[in-house]
Amino acid sequence: MLHPRLPVRWQRFLADHALDVDPLPADTVVRGITLGGRPTERVTVGATETPSAVLYLHGGGYVIGSPRSHRRLVARLAAVTDATVFAVDYRLAPEDPFPAAVEDGVAAFIDLVRHHGFTPDRIAISGDSAGGGLSVAVARRLIDDHEMTPAALGLIAPWVDPTQDVGPSGHATDIVVNHGWSRACADAYLAGGDPSDPGYAPLNGDLSGLPPTIVHIGVREALHPQTVTFVDKLRASGVDVEYREFPRLWHVGHQQASMLAEAADAVDHLGGFLRDRLA
């Protein structure tokens, strides 16, 4: 699926349908709404009205992925956090490169505050891979430009510096991410822009003032080195960080929580952290 020679439309189709056979948790309710002008899935498990929310930003290299591709993970996160999870269908490259995704994430968060009854301290932002990096960029923009600080950040294998090559190294055993595909995605998302822009590469920006953050990564992932650097910089910037490595999980293995105990434990750990910060 993640091959640079495969047409993007096919990558998107395969990503959206890869987990169709995986059942949703019991009592899951998925409703389509609009947030910040973008289609969004509003996902609850159990109670359909909650006092807290999670804004979820899916992964996929800023090129593929959607609320549908991540619906199972989002539903399990809703079940653990006891929150309403809003999965935004933000604009993708190459049609809409940086900063479109950041703008969509910021607009969605502001919409939750202004029109859906949530206060910033009852909204966490979570995301995986590119969505993890996007979560950091969105939080930075909200804090700096709108004086809104999310309750927490929940990051799964965050891609916080697309300028760094991902591939052959001691982490070449990553069975999901590869150099050719990630480079094509990074270039499509940047589209000739400034690679030093911290909105594009949050690792290179100011991390001080970010909310409590949890970071998950598999030890054999291609993104492991930059994730370690990111966590070190978060701590040096005074951010409250909880960091966990997983020896057996592949890139965003959380998606397979119904099939693998370690993935289920990971979702429980991430969701528990967010639930505590949303209380």
C-alpha positions as CSV (number, residue, x, y, z in Angstrom):
1,M,0.0,0.0,0.0
2,L,2.8,2.5,0.9
3,H,4.7,2.5,-2.3
4,P,5.7,5.7,-4.1
5,R,4.9,4.1,-7.5
6,L,1.4,3.2,-6.6
7,P,-1.1,5.9,-7.6
8,V,-2.2,8.0,-4.7
9,R,-5.9,7.2,-5.4
10,W,-5.2,3.5,-4.9
11,Q,-3.1,4.2,-1.7
12,R,-6.1,6.1,-0.3
13,F,-8.6,3.4,-1.3
14,L,-6.5,0.6,0.3
15,A,-5.9,2.6,3.5
16,D,-9.6,3.3,3.9
17,H,-10.5,-0.4,3.5
18,A,-7.6,-2.2,5.1
19,L,-9.4,-2.7,8.4
20,D,-13.0,-3.2,7.2
21,V,-13.1,-6.7,8.7
22,D,-12.2,-5.4,12.2
23,P,-15.3,-4.8,14.2
24,L,-16.0,-1.6,16.1
25,P,-16.5,-1.8,19.9
26,A,-20.0,-2.4,21.1
27,D,-22.2,0.7,21.4
28,T,-20.1,2.7,19.0
29,V,-22.0,5.6,17.4
30,V,-20.5,7.3,14.4
31,R,-22.1,10.5,13.1
32,G,-21.0,12.7,10.3
33,I,-20.6,16.4,11.1
34,T,-18.6,19.4,9.9
35,L,-15.9,21.0,11.9
36,G,-14.0,24.0,10.7
37,G,-15.5,23.6,7.3
38,R,-14.2,20.0,7.0
39,P,-16.1,16.6,7.1
40,T,-15.6,15.0,10.4
41,E,-16.6,11.8,12.1
42,R,-18.0,12.3,15.6
43,V,-17.4,9.0,17.5
44,T,-18.7,7.9,20.9
45,V,-18.9,4.6,22.7
46,G,-21.6,4.3,25.2
47,A,-22.8,7.8,26.2
48,T,-23.4,9.9,23.2
49,E,-22.9,13.2,25.0
50,T,-19.8,13.8,27.0
51,P,-18.2,16.8,28.8
52,S,-14.8,16.3,27.1
53,A,-13.5,15.8,23.6
54,V,-10.5,14.5,21.7
55,L,-9.7,16.0,18.3
56,Y,-8.1,13.2,16.4
57,L,-5.7,13.8,13.4
58,H,-5.1,10.7,11.4
59,G,-1.7,9.6,9.9
60,G,-0.9,8.8,6.4
61,G,2.1,11.0,5.4
62,Y,-0.2,14.0,4.8
63,V,-1.2,12.2,1.5
64,I,-3.5,9.3,2.5
65,G,-5.7,8.4,5.4
66,S,-9.1,9.6,6.6
67,P,-11.5,9.2,9.4
68,R,-12.6,5.9,7.8
69,S,-9.1,4.5,7.8
70,H,-8.7,5.2,11.5
71,R,-12.3,4.6,12.7
72,R,-11.4,1.5,14.7
73,L,-8.6,3.2,16.6
74,V,-10.7,6.3,17.1
75,A,-13.6,4.2,18.5
76,R,-11.3,2.4,20.9
77,L,-9.8,5.7,22.1
78,A,-13.4,7.0,22.7
79,A,-14.1,3.9,24.8
80,V,-11.0,4.4,27.0
81,T,-11.2,8.2,27.4
82,D,-15.0,8.4,27.9
83,A,-14.8,11.4,25.6
84,T,-16.3,12.2,22.2
85,V,-13.6,11.8,19.6
86,F,-13.8,14.0,16.5
87,A,-11.8,12.7,13.6
88,V,-11.2,15.4,11.0
89,D,-10.9,14.8,7.3
90,Y,-8.3,17.5,6.9
91,R,-7.1,18.4,3.4
92,L,-4.3,16.2,1.9
93,A,-1.3,16.7,-0.4
94,P,-0.6,16.9,-3.2
95,E,-3.9,18.7,-3.9
96,D,-3.6,20.8,-0.7
97,P,0.0,21.0,0.7
98,F,1.2,22.6,3.8
99,P,-0.2,24.6,5.6
100,A,-3.7,23.4,4.7
101,A,-3.7,20.5,7.2
102,V,-2.6,22.8,10.0
103,E,-5.2,25.3,9.2
104,D,-7.9,22.6,9.2
105,G,-6.8,21.3,12.5
106,V,-6.8,24.7,14.1
107,A,-10.2,25.6,12.6
108,A,-11.7,22.3,13.9
109,F,-10.5,22.9,17.5
110,I,-11.8,26.5,17.5
111,D,-15.1,25.3,16.1
112,L,-15.4,22.8,19.1
113,V,-14.9,25.7,21.5
114,R,-17.1,28.3,19.8
115,H,-20.0,26.1,18.6
116,H,-20.0,22.8,20.4
117,G,-19.7,23.7,24.1
118,F,-16.2,22.5,24.9
119,T,-13.6,24.6,26.7
120,P,-10.0,24.3,25.6
121,D,-9.1,22.5,28.8
122,R,-11.6,19.8,28.1
123,I,-10.2,19.1,24.6
124,A,-7.2,16.9,24.0
125,I,-5.5,16.5,20.6
126,S,-4.3,13.2,19.5
127,G,-2.8,11.8,16.3
128,D,-0.5,9.1,14.8
129,S,2.5,9.4,12.5
130,A,1.9,12.5,10.3
131,G,-1.1,13.2,12.4
132,G,1.1,13.2,15.5
133,G,3.4,15.9,14.0
134,L,0.3,17.7,12.9
135,S,-1.1,17.6,16.4
136,V,2.0,19.4,17.7
137,A,1.8,22.0,14.9
138,V,-1.9,22.6,15.6
139,A,-1.3,23.0,19.3
140,R,1.5,25.4,18.8
141,R,-0.7,27.6,16.5
142,L,-3.6,27.5,18.9
143,I,-1.4,28.6,21.8
144,D,0.5,31.3,19.9
145,D,-2.2,32.8,17.8
146,H,-5.4,32.1,19.7
147,E,-4.4,31.8,23.3
148,M,-6.0,28.4,23.5
149,T,-4.1,25.6,25.2
150,P,-5.4,22.0,24.7
151,A,-5.7,19.8,27.7
152,A,-3.2,17.3,26.5
153,L,-1.4,15.8,23.4
154,G,-1.6,12.1,22.7
155,L,1.1,11.2,20.1
156,I,1.6,7.8,18.4
157,A,4.9,7.5,16.5
158,P,4.8,11.3,15.6
159,W,6.4,12.4,12.4
160,V,7.8,15.7,13.8
161,D,10.5,16.3,11.2
162,P,9.6,15.4,7.6
163,T,13.0,16.9,6.5
164,Q,14.8,13.9,8.0
165,D,15.3,10.9,5.8
166,V,13.4,7.9,7.0
167,G,14.9,4.6,6.0
168,P,18.0,2.4,6.0
169,S,19.5,2.5,9.5
170,G,19.5,0.4,12.6
171,H,15.7,0.8,12.3
172,A,15.4,-0.7,8.8
173,T,13.2,-3.5,10.2
174,D,10.2,-1.2,10.2
175,I,7.6,-3.2,8.3
176,V,5.3,-0.2,7.5
177,V,7.3,3.0,6.8
178,N,9.9,3.1,4.0
179,H,12.3,5.7,2.6
180,G,10.8,6.1,-0.9
181,W,7.2,6.5,0.2
182,S,8.0,8.8,3.1
183,R,10.2,11.0,1.0
184,A,7.5,11.3,-1.7
185,C,5.0,12.3,1.0
186,A,7.3,14.8,2.6
187,D,8.0,16.5,-0.8
188,A,4.3,16.5,-1.7
189,Y,3.3,18.1,1.6
190,L,6.0,20.8,1.4
191,A,5.4,21.5,-2.3
192,G,8.4,23.8,-2.6
193,G,7.8,25.6,0.7
194,D,10.3,26.4,3.5
195,P,11.4,23.1,5.1
196,S,12.6,25.0,8.3
197,D,9.0,26.2,9.0
198,P,8.2,24.8,12.4
199,G,4.6,24.3,11.3
200,Y,6.0,21.8,8.8
201,A,8.6,20.3,11.1
202,P,7.5,20.9,14.7
203,L,10.7,19.3,16.0
204,N,12.6,22.4,14.8
205,G,10.2,24.9,16.6
206,D,9.6,26.1,20.1
207,L,8.1,23.4,22.3
208,S,7.8,25.3,25.5
209,G,4.3,25.8,26.8
210,L,2.8,22.7,25.2
211,P,0.3,20.8,27.3
212,P,1.0,17.5,29.1
213,T,2.1,15.1,26.3
214,I,2.2,11.3,26.0
215,V,4.4,9.8,23.2
216,H,4.4,6.2,22.0
217,I,6.8,4.6,19.6
218,G,8.0,1.1,18.7
219,V,11.7,0.5,19.2
220,R,12.2,-0.9,15.7
221,E,10.3,1.9,13.9
222,A,12.0,4.1,11.3
223,L,10.7,7.1,13.3
224,H,12.3,6.0,16.5
225,P,15.4,8.2,16.4
226,Q,13.6,11.4,15.7
227,T,11.0,10.5,18.3
228,V,13.7,10.1,21.0
229,T,15.1,13.5,20.0
230,F,11.7,15.1,20.2
231,V,11.0,13.7,23.6
232,D,14.3,14.9,24.9
233,K,13.6,18.4,23.5
234,L,10.1,18.4,25.1
235,R,11.6,17.6,28.5
236,A,14.3,20.2,28.1
237,S,11.5,22.7,27.2
238,G,9.7,22.0,30.5
239,V,6.8,20.0,29.0
240,D,5.3,17.3,31.2
241,V,6.0,14.2,29.1
242,E,5.1,10.5,29.5
243,Y,7.1,8.3,27.1
244,R,6.7,4.6,26.3
245,E,8.5,2.4,23.9
246,F,7.1,-0.9,22.6
247,P,9.5,-3.7,21.7
248,R,7.0,-5.7,19.5
249,L,4.7,-3.1,17.9
250,W,5.2,-1.9,14.4
251,H,4.4,1.6,13.1
252,V,1.0,2.6,14.7
253,G,0.3,-0.9,15.7
254,H,-2.4,0.6,17.9
255,Q,-4.6,0.2,14.9
256,Q,-4.7,-3.6,15.5
257,A,-5.9,-3.4,19.1
258,S,-8.6,-6.0,18.6
259,M,-6.0,-8.5,17.3
260,L,-2.9,-8.0,19.5
261,A,-2.7,-7.7,23.3
262,E,0.2,-5.3,23.2
263,A,-1.7,-3.0,20.8
264,A,-4.7,-3.1,23.1
265,D,-2.5,-2.3,26.1
266,A,-1.0,0.6,24.2
267,V,-4.4,2.2,23.4
268,D,-5.5,1.7,27.1
269,H,-2.3,3.5,28.2
270,L,-2.6,6.4,25.8
271,G,-6.4,6.7,26.4
272,G,-5.9,6.6,30.2
273,F,-3.4,9.4,30.1
274,L,-5.8,11.6,28.1
275,R,-8.8,10.7,30.3
276,D,-6.9,11.8,33.4
277,R,-6.0,15.1,31.8
278,L,-9.6,15.7,30.6
279,A,-11.1,15.0,34.1
